[in-house]
Amino acid sequence: MRGEDRVRRLDPATVDRIAAGEVVTRPARVVGELIDNALDAGASRVEIAVESDGTDRVRVADDGRGMSREDARLAVERHATSKLAPGGDPVGVGSLGFRGEALAAIAEAARLELVTSDGDAVGTRVVVDGTESDGGAADPTVADAGRARGTTVVVEDLFATRPARRESLAGPAAEFARVSSLVADYALANPTVAFTLDHGGSRTLSTPGSGITEALLGVYDRETASRSTEIAASVEDAAGGDESGSIEVGGALAYPSVTRSSRDHVRISVNGRPVRNDRLAAAVRAGYGRLIPDGREPVAAVDVSLPPARVDPNVHPAKREVGLRDADAVADAVESVVADALTGADLRRKAEVDTGLDGALEPVGGDEGERPAAFADATPIGTFRDLYLLAEAGDELLVIDGHAAHERVNYERLARAFDGEAVPTAALDPAATVSLSADEAAAAEAHADALAALGFETEPFGGGTVRLRTVPAPFGRAADAAAFRDALATLSDGEPPRDARDALLADLACHPSLKRGEIGALDAGELRSLLDRLGECDRPYACPHGRPTVLSVTESTFAAGFGRDR
């Protein structure tokens, strides 16, 4: 070993700079650390202002408890914190972050000014400049300051002495997008706290702190907020060991008619801390089930409250991932709460008529509330274009897609009939030979048991082919090789057999459902029966593939279109 390769201890200044690099990786991380501190201080309002990409200037002000002069002086020193009692365990700590650790790390990479007051007549101003040299933060200067109770932190010239870190950042728009998304996460995870975000002097986000629906309005828009339902449920959990008890699930779910193309809009938080947790996000999507069309993703903000001892926030340097004791039980609770909330909500789609000749009739809204019998108040009055059932319900005209409605009825009949039981099958004689790619053949062998549970009994036939001996045959209609390939693809994508069976049943429900022309031939009694059967469904407002079944138009919409008062 060469002399210069000897293992040696790092000096304290180098250790601090390395630690700072782990905490302060980009402007959004600075914002997140400062928001954590504000929330831990009991703030009811948090104001964030960012210039350019955040390296020029970040300002975070709160109305929390503030700090005394001695606490403010200590807060910018390494390994000083108000969040951990002497001898305390950082795993299971109930706070969001470590104020001293964050401020000291930021001061190593920027110029930091802290102005704070705990309610005394004179506040405190502390300045630490980590941009004066490449040797880390200088000694802090402390002075009197005037401020109402709370804390303001200003961070300037971030990474001024670290050009490589600055150059590794994305462009200003991309970096601010990270900040904006993070603030939105916090606003939805803490809907009783008011948040504002300013960028370059313009307000880009504002929530009033009066609840989750209002937070949705501030983060998204009026359409999303009005087409959502709040959730607040407690699920008993006996799997948490000494910490067993209730799992609290709260937040808001946008209706299935409000979707996005990416998964970024399923926002998860644990005890008010926004986190990335694939297991819980998947549980939210599973709760929506087949209400969401293929290729689309839901919009949801779900917070899970657990005892601190069941949460380990220290599995990721940025605290954006957490470890959960018995994560499966927590995920099951989330899925059940989401599914129950969507089953009970009235997802009937509202529509407004565009009075212009070129405008199309599109679903643009929704209302919430539970109706004990979904269509008990509806009276069929006819059909349109041999496909749509028209019904009068109070001051609404309901337009029901007859095929989608019958498909939903048949799917739930199938699901109920075969819940916990095998799907009826039909033997193929002779067996069908299906040619598969090498990947498909390997998947067919790996998922043979799951395929059999779905009604597809196969055996290898050599040369990249399989023999298909049985196929599912509910309603007396046998599936074909295409359905086998679809089921195989679903399993290969990682879906559990239960989800693969639901997808198969959804496809099979389509075959016997009423088609265009057949609906137009139904008499009044048959139309009434279809409405009644749809009303008996657990989820009557979407077909099993996620398309809507019902559109409603109010009398006031027609009156407005015709220029009438009513």
Summary of the structure (lengths in Angstrom):
residues: 566
radius of gyration: 29.3
end to end distance: 92.0
largest distance: 95.3
contacts: 1834
relative contact order: 0.08
helix: 36%
strand: 27%
